[in-house]
């Protein structure tokens, strides 16, 4: 099949080693961050925060978060251009959803008269509440929608990436306590440009299950 979307997804792969001398341009980074902001979410809740790690100081803190486990991801931290923490809100309140509704009214997506009807969608959040009154499983799922959006955006921009679920979310919460206040992080994304000589995954043929195995039209 020949299509720009298919070409993007065919050439996209997980980088295994980065070239530290190559950085993502501010222009391309701005496109990525706007794509994240525009990502879809259930009931347009947007229960997330995207923390962009760019400075040497922040990279050192991220590097330190691998002190106890997942050291196989640690080399990416200082070699890649940026790391993005996909942080989900621990407790998504009615007040959080009011902010979304207010923005919808300001953007002329919704009339003020429909506020009460729109607020009723919060019942969906309440149905996802755990015994502690939190919504972490539901909000975490929303961040993966944004992650998928980011991966395709990066492929279009010809920027390499590495999805990292191998992160220590407990230690991250300590090291980035100020940034993650009220949020948690279970997945991060390294972005940059691969090392031409030592990235063993670059240039490997794409391998996916056959269409007949995963797609069922009924």
C-alpha distance (Angstrom), angle and dihedral (degrees) to the residues before:
residue distance angle dihedral
X1 . . .
X2 3.80 . .
X3 3.79 116.2 .
X4 3.81 134.0 125.6
X5 3.81 92.0 -118.0
X6 3.80 92.1 50.8
X7 3.80 90.7 47.4
X8 3.82 89.9 52.5
X9 3.79 92.6 51.3
X10 3.79 94.5 42.2
X11 3.79 94.7 54.6
X12 3.83 93.7 42.0
X13 3.81 114.5 100.8
X14 3.80 140.1 154.3
X15 3.79 111.3 -87.8
X16 3.80 114.3 -135.3
X17 3.81 99.6 -172.1
X18 3.79 130.7 24.0
X19 3.79 134.5 -148.2
X20 3.83 103.7 -124.9
X21 3.81 92.3 -159.2
X22 3.81 93.8 63.9
X23 3.79 118.8 77.3
X24 3.77 133.1 -172.6
X25 3.79 109.8 -108.2
X26 3.81 119.7 -114.7
X27 3.80 88.4 -118.0
X28 3.80 94.2 55.3
X29 3.79 91.7 42.8
X30 3.79 89.4 53.5
X31 3.82 90.2 53.8
X32 3.81 91.2 50.7
X33 3.79 93.6 48.6
X34 3.79 92.0 48.6
X35 3.81 89.4 49.9
X36 3.81 88.5 53.4
X37 3.79 90.9 49.9
X38 3.81 90.1 51.6
X39 3.81 94.5 49.6
X40 3.78 119.3 128.0
X41 3.80 121.9 -109.3
X42 3.78 136.7 176.4
X43 3.84 110.9 -78.9
X44 3.83 85.1 -6.7
X45 3.80 86.2 -79.8
X46 3.82 97.1 150.2
X47 3.83 91.4 -162.5
X48 3.77 94.0 175.2
X49 3.75 148.8 91.1
X50 3.81 124.9 -152.9
X51 3.79 111.5 -148.9
X52 3.80 111.9 -162.2
X53 3.80 113.9 -152.9
X54 3.78 109.1 -156.7
X55 3.81 111.7 135.3
X56 3.79 124.0 83.3
X57 3.81 89.1 -118.8
X58 3.80 93.0 54.5
X59 3.80 91.5 44.4
X60 3.79 89.6 53.4
X61 3.79 90.2 53.3
X62 3.80 90.2 49.3
X63 3.81 89.5 47.3
X64 3.81 89.3 52.6
X65 3.80 91.1 54.1
X66 3.82 89.1 73.6
X67 3.81 92.4 63.4
X68 3.80 94.5 113.0
X69 3.82 107.2 27.5
X70 3.79 148.5 -5.1
X71 3.80 92.5 45.9
X72 3.81 89.6 158.8
X73 3.82 87.7 78.4
X74 3.80 95.5 45.0
X75 3.84 97.1 87.4
X76 3.81 90.9 61.6
X77 3.78 93.0 61.7
X78 3.78 100.5 73.4
X79 3.80 96.2 27.1
X80 3.80 99.8 53.1
X81 3.79 124.1 74.9
X82 3.81 99.5 -119.8
X83 3.79 140.5 -7.6
X84 3.78 122.6 -146.5
X85 3.79 120.9 -156.3
X86 3.80 111.7 -150.2
X87 3.79 100.6 -148.6
X88 3.79 123.4 -172.2
X89 3.80 126.2 -157.9
X90 3.80 112.4 -105.8
X91 3.80 95.9 -151.3
X92 3.80 115.8 23.1
X93 3.79 106.0 -160.9
X94 3.79 134.5 -165.0
X95 3.79 86.2 -108.1
X96 3.82 89.5 57.7
X97 3.79 89.7 53.2
X98 3.81 91.2 46.5
X99 3.80 87.7 61.4
X100 3.80 89.1 55.7
X101 3.80 91.9 48.2
X102 3.81 91.6 48.4
X103 3.79 89.8 52.6
X104 3.82 90.8 49.2
X105 3.79 89.3 54.1
X106 3.81 91.8 46.8
X107 3.82 89.8 50.5
X108 3.83 90.7 51.0
X109 3.78 90.8 -118.1
X110 3.78 91.1 119.5
X111 3.79 134.5 25.5
X112 3.81 119.1 -126.1
X113 3.80 88.6 -119.0
X114 3.81 89.7 65.8
X115 3.81 94.9 53.5
X116 3.81 95.5 103.6
X117 3.79 93.0 48.5
X118 3.80 91.4 49.1
X119 3.80 91.4 48.1
X120 3.80 88.4 59.5
X121 3.80 88.6 73.5
X122 3.80 87.4 74.4
X123 3.80 87.5 79.6
X124 3.80 85.7 76.7
X125 3.81 88.8 60.2
X126 3.79 91.1 48.8
X127 3.80 90.2 54.0
X128 3.82 87.8 59.1
X129 3.81 95.1 52.1
X130 3.80 118.3 123.8
X131 3.80 128.7 -142.6
X132 3.80 90.8 -86.1
X133 3.80 92.7 53.5
X134 3.80 93.7 -106.7
X135 3.80 131.3 125.8
X136 3.79 101.9 -151.8
X137 3.79 99.3 133.0
X138 3.79 91.5 51.7
X139 3.81 96.4 43.1
X140 3.81 91.6 45.0
X141 3.80 89.7 56.0
X142 3.80 89.6 56.6
X143 3.79 92.1 57.3
X144 3.80 89.7 58.9
X145 3.80 89.4 59.0
X146 3.81 87.5 56.2
X147 3.80 90.5 45.6
X148 3.80 91.7 56.0
X149 3.79 89.6 49.1
X150 3.80 89.8 51.0
X151 3.80 93.4 51.0
X152 3.79 92.8 54.8
X153 3.81 92.2 44.1
X154 3.79 90.4 52.3
X155 3.79 91.2 48.3
X156 3.79 89.9 53.8
X157 3.82 89.9 49.3
X158 3.83 90.9 48.3
X159 3.80 90.6 -121.2
X160 3.80 118.8 143.0
X161 3.77 122.7 -129.7
X162 3.79 145.0 -176.1
X163 3.79 121.4 -153.1
X164 3.80 109.4 -144.3
X165 3.77 119.9 -162.0
X166 3.79 85.0 154.3
X167 3.80 94.3 90.5
X168 3.78 130.4 120.0
X169 3.80 101.8 -117.0
X170 3.81 92.9 -175.7
X171 3.79 93.9 53.5
X172 3.80 90.7 41.8
X173 3.79 88.7 55.9
X174 3.80 88.9 55.9
X175 3.80 98.3 43.0
X176 3.80 94.5 42.7
X177 3.80 95.5 34.1
X178 3.79 94.1 137.3
X179 3.79 95.0 47.7
X180 3.81 95.2 41.9
X181 3.79 97.0 45.1
X182 3.82 104.2 148.8
X183 3.79 92.3 1.2
X184 3.79 137.7 85.0
X185 3.80 132.1 -154.0
X186 3.80 126.3 -141.5
X187 3.79 100.6 159.7
X188 3.79 134.4 38.1
X189 3.78 133.1 -175.7
X190 3.79 125.8 -142.0
X191 3.80 114.2 -156.9
X192 3.79 133.3 -173.3
X193 3.79 138.0 86.1
X194 3.78 126.9 -48.7
X195 3.78 125.7 -113.9
X196 3.81 105.7 -105.5
X197 3.80 94.0 -147.0
X198 3.79 105.7 37.3
X199 3.81 107.4 30.4
X200 3.80 98.5 103.4
X201 3.79 92.7 -173.9
X202 3.80 95.4 58.9
X203 3.79 114.1 103.9
X204 3.78 95.5 12.7
X205 3.81 114.8 141.6
X206 3.78 116.3 -99.3
X207 3.79 113.1 -101.8
X208 3.78 121.8 -163.7
X209 3.80 134.8 145.5
X210 3.78 115.3 -91.5
X211 3.79 118.0 -87.7
X212 3.78 90.6 -114.6
X213 3.79 90.3 59.6
X214 3.79 97.6 53.6
X215 3.81 107.9 24.2
X216 3.80 120.6 67.0
X217 3.78 119.3 179.2
X218 3.80 113.1 -163.4
